[in-house]
Amino acid sequence: MIEINNLHKKFGKLTVLDGLDLEINKGGIFAILGPNGSGKTTLIKSILGMVIPNAGDIKIDGNSVLKQWDYRNQINYLPQIANFPANLSVNELIAMVKNLRPKEVNDQDLIDLFGLDLFLDKKLGNLSGGTKQKVNLVLTFMFDSDLIILDEPTTGLDPISLIHLKEIIQKEKEKGKTLLITTHIMSFVEEIADEIVFLLDGEIYFKGTVAQLKIQTEQTDLEHAIANLMTKENV
């Protein structure tokens, strides 16, 4: 579904992506992992067209998406920070996003699932971080799209909401959707990811299943496997 070839990106003198090659097959849950500054966010934003690479190409379903825009209608994106207009109510924000994106929506089931009915008329500036994240999730999953990109989706969620998030992700996978997820929560990755992609210094150092990484690093848990991989690559 996604083909990335020889992707390069610099910000000034800082090289963020250094000839990155990556293929993501259609269907499944892929965790994009790496320390801060590894290039995860730049990679995601390049796929979304929010960052223009210096060189290389990105194809989705065989078509180059560089400097295109219409392909984004088949992507649902959850940003890491829910930066909403503070003066709007939750209802007003949902209505605005519906108007901006003319696709069939299923927002009420998500509103009910995350218990947001009592907050619909409240201003976004008055909501807690966890409640804003629930609104963020509603805005992301209320549209039916083939590719779903989630940047730190667990941030601020209570245990019940986290369970609901996992259920939604699994249901989307069962529909044949492709999900890219960035997170620092290794237990979350270990539970839901079909494959992981580990980035370091703008390059891919590992791509495969959690089980394969554990075997490669001779570790029994993902946190130690990732730490082992980073240690070996920096020796």
Secondary structure, DSSP 8 states (H G I E B T S, - for coil): -EEEEEEEEEETTEEEEEEEEEEE-SSEEEEEE--TTSSHHHHHHHHHTSS--SEEEEEETTEE-TT--GGGGGEEEE-SS----TTSBHHHHHHHHHHHS-S-B-HHHHHHHTT-GGGTTSBGGGS-HHHHHHHHHHHHHTB--SEEEEESTTTT--HHHHHHHHHHHHHHHHTT-EEEEE-S-HHHHHHH-SEEEEEETTEEEEEE-HHHHHHHHT-SSHHHHHHHHHHHHT-
